[in-house]
């Protein structure tokens, strides 16, 4: 049974990936510093606590488990925070990834599936973004992810570190069995914020910006179910293990939903109104981000079948009612 090193495996997407890896016959080894993740989410394989910038600790992990590949999720990911404190993002996301890749090369682990982001494209309105779209990030989060992509390119040329890069859009939903789910402190993602407001765990949802040039004035995003997303990561792992070349894939549905549309569907699914207030636009937010994912469909055979608003909100609501991790 192959060991797969999953950085950030105690986080939202990483924990779902660990469950999928376990179900596919792998042993996921979670490496996480628990700064934003939850030890209670590590249920599907060994847990090793450590920081990406700790080279000695990484060397120990590679020696102990000899992973055949890395799924690299660990990163800071809040756009607003990255605007206020860019140094955190360059240190954690870029320096941490560099240290990880150096340790991987030294250990002979030369397959990486990297969790990138649509934020590398920046604010490009009225276009469907594909893998050839210009990368023009407008915040340090997107900039740091673009930098890691460049490190991977250079490390392949120098050391043969092969990679699949996934640039994905807004991730939503939860494990359909409600065993794991989405929980951040502080929470910044739209659907769990809506569900918190519905349940009275916050006074109201703040809608940041209602004067965008969109049909209802609110931002439009492309939402993809977390289970569809982790399925793509397993396909990316298969891609590398079949000796295919390094590749970049967008992951999204090609359909965008506005903040108001998501609120309306949540109200319909839960049978409860969403209390909200209107706020100003946030620095760094784009008006509309929608993905073109035909490459993932054609080359990986990936299809985001679960990524309907009803399925994403319904699964998240089931998890929300089941309980949360506690720090």
Buried (B, 14 or more C-beta within 10 A) or exposed (E): EBBBBBBBBBBBBBBBBBBBBBEBEBBBBBBBBBEBBBBBBBBBBBBBBBBBBBBEBBBBBBEEBEBBBBBBBBBBBBBBBBBEBBEBBBBBBBBBBBBBBBBBBEBEBBBBBBBBBBBBBBBBEEEBBBBEBEBEBBBBBBBBBBBBBEBBBEBBEEBEBBBBBBBBBBBBBBBBEBBBBBBBEEBEBBBBBBBBBBEEEBEEBBBBBBEBEBEEBBBBBBBBBBBBBBBBBBBBBBBBEEEBEBBBBBBBBBBBBBBBBBBBBBBEBBEBEBEBEEEEEEEBBBBBBBBBBBBBBEEBEBBBEBBBBEBBBBBBBBBBEBEBBEE
